[in-house]
Amino acid sequence: FTGSQQVGRLVMESAARFLTPVVLELGGKSSVIVDETADIAQAAKDIVDGASFDNNVLCVAEKEVFMVNSIADSLMNTMEKCGAYRVYGEDIDKIVRTVLIQKDGKYVINRKFVGHDATYILRESGVQFSGDPVLVIADVDRYHPFVEVEMLMPVLGMVRVNNFDEALDEAFRAEHGC
């Protein structure tokens, strides 16, 4: 089962009554780290496929990418060839304003967009695009809401780092220590 801690608690209580084993995944997003040792073509394809599957509502899907500077441009360019659409500048801001809401000084998802496809999100955000992208990617900093918030939609923050160790530290931070 996947879901909130409350769902996990209910599943565990129910399973205990019936002596049923349970596997739970709770409270974490799935970070991706790509460094210079990666097969970039395969990594790009796998990230696009995983992050766009079921429009990224599954908690095990790729939720943010930490990429070493030396391969970052190559990775994003290859992801575009695999069906991702890269947004820049004001278009990133348009998507943030559309799919996220500020509540008590923090960003939370606008539930209206959960599970919708990339073209719907781009269109509703007023972003001009061509083709039929399956994933939106944005080169953002490590504290951007696309990294901090579990989006539950095919929008993926891509963060540049200097090396694998920094990527690992940032993935750990982004996952709130998980």
C-alpha positions as a LaTeX table, in Angstrom:
\begin{tabular}{lrrr}
\hline
Residue & $x$ (\AA) & $y$ (\AA) & $z$ (\AA) \\
\hline
Phe1 & 0.00 & 0.00 & 0.00 \\
Thr2 & 1.04 & 3.59 & $-0.50$ \\
Gly3 & $-0.37$ & 6.73 & 1.00 \\
Ser4 & $-0.35$ & 8.94 & 4.05 \\
Gln5 & 0.77 & 7.89 & 7.49 \\
Gln6 & $-2.90$ & 7.75 & 8.52 \\
Val7 & $-3.64$ & 5.29 & 5.71 \\
Gly8 & $-0.60$ & 3.25 & 6.74 \\
Arg9 & $-1.78$ & 3.10 & 10.34 \\
Leu10 & $-5.23$ & 1.87 & 9.25 \\
Val11 & $-3.74$ & $-0.76$ & 6.95 \\
Met12 & $-1.42$ & $-2.02$ & 9.68 \\
Glu13 & $-4.27$ & $-2.23$ & 12.21 \\
Ser14 & $-6.47$ & $-4.09$ & 9.73 \\
Ala15 & $-3.63$ & $-6.43$ & 8.72 \\
Ala16 & $-2.84$ & $-7.22$ & 12.35 \\
Arg17 & $-6.41$ & $-8.39$ & 12.91 \\
Phe18 & $-6.10$ & $-10.87$ & 10.06 \\
Leu19 & $-2.41$ & $-11.74$ & 10.60 \\
Thr20 & $-1.70$ & $-10.49$ & 7.08 \\
Pro21 & 1.78 & $-9.28$ & 6.08 \\
Val22 & 1.89 & $-5.75$ & 4.69 \\
Val23 & 4.47 & $-3.72$ & 2.77 \\
Leu24 & 4.07 & 0.03 & 3.15 \\
Glu25 & 5.67 & 3.00 & 1.39 \\
Leu26 & 4.95 & 6.19 & 3.23 \\
Gly27 & 6.13 & 9.75 & 3.37 \\
Gly28 & 8.77 & 10.01 & 0.70 \\
Lys29 & 9.31 & 11.12 & $-2.84$ \\
Ser30 & 11.66 & 9.47 & $-5.28$ \\
Ser31 & 14.77 & 11.48 & $-6.09$ \\
Val32 & 16.93 & 10.66 & $-9.08$ \\
Ile33 & 20.67 & 11.25 & $-9.22$ \\
Val34 & 22.45 & 11.29 & $-12.57$ \\
Asp35 & 26.22 & 11.69 & $-12.71$ \\
Glu36 & 28.91 & 11.45 & $-15.36$ \\
Thr37 & 29.02 & 7.63 & $-15.17$ \\
Ala38 & 25.42 & 7.27 & $-16.37$ \\
Asp39 & 24.27 & 6.06 & $-19.76$ \\
Ile40 & 22.62 & 9.40 & $-20.56$ \\
Ala41 & 20.31 & 8.07 & $-23.27$ \\
Gln42 & 19.01 & 5.32 & $-21.01$ \\
Ala43 & 18.74 & 7.59 & $-17.98$ \\
Ala44 & 16.80 & 10.20 & $-19.99$ \\
Lys45 & 14.38 & 7.61 & $-21.36$ \\
Asp46 & 13.88 & 5.96 & $-17.97$ \\
Ile47 & 13.26 & 9.28 & $-16.20$ \\
Val48 & 10.76 & 10.47 & $-18.81$ \\
Asp49 & 8.98 & 7.10 & $-18.82$ \\
Gly50 & 8.88 & 6.88 & $-15.03$ \\
Ala51 & 7.92 & 10.48 & $-14.30$ \\
Ser52 & 5.18 & 10.51 & $-16.94$ \\
Phe53 & 3.69 & 7.10 & $-16.14$ \\
Asp54 & 0.17 & 7.63 & $-14.74$ \\
Asn55 & 0.95 & 11.36 & $-14.92$ \\
Asn56 & 3.28 & 11.01 & $-11.92$ \\
Val57 & 0.64 & 10.31 & $-9.27$ \\
Leu58 & 2.44 & 7.23 & $-7.96$ \\
Cys59 & 4.69 & 8.01 & $-5.01$ \\
Val60 & 7.41 & 5.74 & $-6.42$ \\
Ala61 & 7.69 & 7.83 & $-9.61$ \\
Glu62 & 10.61 & 10.18 & $-10.18$ \\
Lys63 & 9.82 & 13.43 & $-8.36$ \\
Glu64 & 13.03 & 15.47 & $-8.80$ \\
Val65 & 16.38 & 15.02 & $-10.51$ \\
Phe66 & 19.81 & 16.01 & $-9.21$ \\
Met67 & 22.23 & 16.04 & $-12.12$ \\
Val68 & 25.96 & 16.67 & $-12.19$ \\
Asn69 & 26.79 & 19.86 & $-14.11$ \\
Ser70 & 28.99 & 18.12 & $-16.66$ \\
Ile71 & 26.07 & 16.06 & $-18.05$ \\
Ala72 & 23.10 & 18.33 & $-17.21$ \\
Asp73 & 22.58 & 19.88 & $-20.64$ \\
Ser74 & 23.03 & 16.55 & $-22.40$ \\
Leu75 & 20.55 & 14.87 & $-20.06$ \\
Met76 & 17.86 & 17.53 & $-20.52$ \\
Asn77 & 18.36 & 17.67 & $-24.29$ \\
Thr78 & 18.01 & 13.90 & $-24.49$ \\
Met79 & 14.93 & 13.99 & $-22.25$ \\
Glu80 & 13.35 & 16.43 & $-24.71$ \\
Lys81 & 13.94 & 13.88 & $-27.48$ \\
Cys82 & 12.15 & 11.30 & $-25.29$ \\
Gly83 & 8.98 & 13.39 & $-24.92$ \\
Ala84 & 9.75 & 15.95 & $-22.22$ \\
Tyr85 & 9.09 & 19.66 & $-22.75$ \\
Arg86 & 11.56 & 22.04 & $-21.12$ \\
Val87 & 10.25 & 25.31 & $-19.75$ \\
Tyr88 & 12.27 & 28.41 & $-18.94$ \\
Gly89 & 11.95 & 31.69 & $-17.02$ \\
Glu90 & 8.46 & 33.17 & $-17.02$ \\
Asp91 & 6.94 & 29.88 & $-18.24$ \\
Ile92 & 8.22 & 28.19 & $-15.06$ \\
Asp93 & 6.57 & 30.96 & $-13.03$ \\
Lys94 & 3.29 & 30.55 & $-14.96$ \\
Ile95 & 3.21 & 26.85 & $-14.11$ \\
Val96 & 4.01 & 27.52 & $-10.45$ \\
Arg97 & 1.15 & 30.05 & $-10.24$ \\
Thr98 & $-1.22$ & 27.59 & $-11.89$ \\
Val99 & $-0.50$ & 24.25 & $-10.23$ \\
Leu100 & 0.59 & 25.39 & $-6.76$ \\
Ile101 & $-1.12$ & 27.43 & $-4.07$ \\
Gln102 & 0.57 & 29.32 & $-1.25$ \\
Lys103 & $-0.88$ & 28.34 & 2.12 \\
Asp104 & 0.58 & 29.59 & 5.38 \\
Gly105 & 3.78 & 30.64 & 3.58 \\
Lys106 & 4.29 & 27.23 & 1.98 \\
Tyr107 & 3.43 & 25.87 & $-1.44$ \\
Val108 & 0.88 & 23.08 & $-1.75$ \\
Ile109 & $-0.50$ & 21.47 & $-4.87$ \\
Asn110 & $-3.64$ & 22.74 & $-6.51$ \\
Arg111 & $-5.62$ & 19.50 & $-6.50$ \\
Lys112 & $-7.36$ & 20.52 & $-9.71$ \\
Phe113 & $-4.17$ & 19.52 & $-11.55$ \\
Val114 & $-3.33$ & 16.24 & $-9.81$ \\
Gly115 & $-3.03$ & 13.44 & $-12.35$ \\
His116 & $-3.57$ & 15.63 & $-15.40$ \\
Asp117 & $-1.26$ & 15.24 & $-18.36$ \\
Ala118 & 1.53 & 17.61 & $-19.35$ \\
Thr119 & $-0.36$ & 19.18 & $-22.25$ \\
Tyr120 & $-3.28$ & 20.09 & $-19.96$ \\
Ile121 & $-0.93$ & 21.67 & $-17.43$ \\
Leu122 & 0.94 & 23.63 & $-20.09$ \\
Arg123 & $-2.28$ & 24.79 & $-21.74$ \\
Glu124 & $-3.92$ & 25.81 & $-18.43$ \\
Ser125 & $-0.75$ & 27.67 & $-17.45$ \\
Gly126 & $-0.76$ & 29.66 & $-20.68$ \\
Val127 & 2.53 & 28.18 & $-21.87$ \\
Gln128 & 2.96 & 27.90 & $-25.64$ \\
Phe129 & 4.24 & 24.48 & $-26.73$ \\
Ser130 & 4.30 & 22.20 & $-29.70$ \\
Gly131 & 3.86 & 18.48 & $-30.08$ \\
Asp132 & 2.43 & 16.18 & $-27.43$ \\
Pro133 & 4.82 & 16.30 & $-24.46$ \\
Val134 & 4.36 & 13.73 & $-21.71$ \\
Leu135 & 6.47 & 15.53 & $-19.09$ \\
Val136 & 7.38 & 19.11 & $-18.19$ \\
Ile137 & 10.96 & 19.66 & $-17.03$ \\
Ala138 & 12.50 & 22.79 & $-15.57$ \\
Asp139 & 16.11 & 23.61 & $-14.68$ \\
Val140 & 15.57 & 25.04 & $-11.18$ \\
Asp141 & 17.47 & 25.55 & $-7.94$ \\
Arg142 & 17.41 & 23.05 & $-5.10$ \\
Tyr143 & 14.85 & 25.04 & $-3.10$ \\
His144 & 12.34 & 25.50 & $-5.92$ \\
Pro145 & 8.81 & 24.28 & $-5.21$ \\
Phe146 & 9.10 & 21.75 & $-8.07$ \\
Val147 & 11.72 & 20.08 & $-5.86$ \\
Glu148 & 10.24 & 20.75 & $-2.43$ \\
Val149 & 6.61 & 19.81 & $-3.15$ \\
Glu150 & 5.41 & 16.36 & $-4.23$ \\
Met151 & 3.67 & 17.50 & $-7.39$ \\
Leu152 & 1.57 & 14.41 & $-8.26$ \\
Met153 & 1.61 & 15.59 & $-11.87$ \\
Pro154 & 4.12 & 15.31 & $-14.72$ \\
Val155 & 6.20 & 18.35 & $-13.73$ \\
Leu156 & 9.80 & 17.63 & $-12.79$ \\
Gly157 & 12.39 & 19.90 & $-11.22$ \\
Met158 & 15.92 & 19.36 & $-12.54$ \\
Val159 & 18.69 & 20.57 & $-10.22$ \\
Arg160 & 22.35 & 21.06 & $-11.16$ \\
Val161 & 24.99 & 19.94 & $-8.66$ \\
Asn162 & 28.78 & 19.77 & $-8.73$ \\
Asn163 & 29.28 & 16.07 & $-8.03$ \\
Phe164 & 27.67 & 12.87 & $-6.82$ \\
Asp165 & 28.25 & 13.60 & $-3.13$ \\
Glu166 & 26.46 & 16.94 & $-3.40$ \\
Ala167 & 23.62 & 15.23 & $-5.31$ \\
Leu168 & 23.26 & 12.65 & $-2.55$ \\
Asp169 & 23.21 & 15.34 & 0.14 \\
Glu170 & 20.59 & 17.33 & $-1.78$ \\
Ala171 & 18.41 & 14.28 & $-2.43$ \\
Phe172 & 18.52 & 13.50 & 1.28 \\
Arg173 & 17.60 & 17.11 & 2.12 \\
Ala174 & 14.80 & 17.23 & $-0.48$ \\
Glu175 & 13.36 & 14.05 & 1.00 \\
His176 & 13.38 & 15.58 & 4.49 \\
Gly177 & 15.90 & 13.06 & 5.75 \\
Cys178 & 14.23 & 9.98 & 4.26 \\
\hline
\end{tabular}
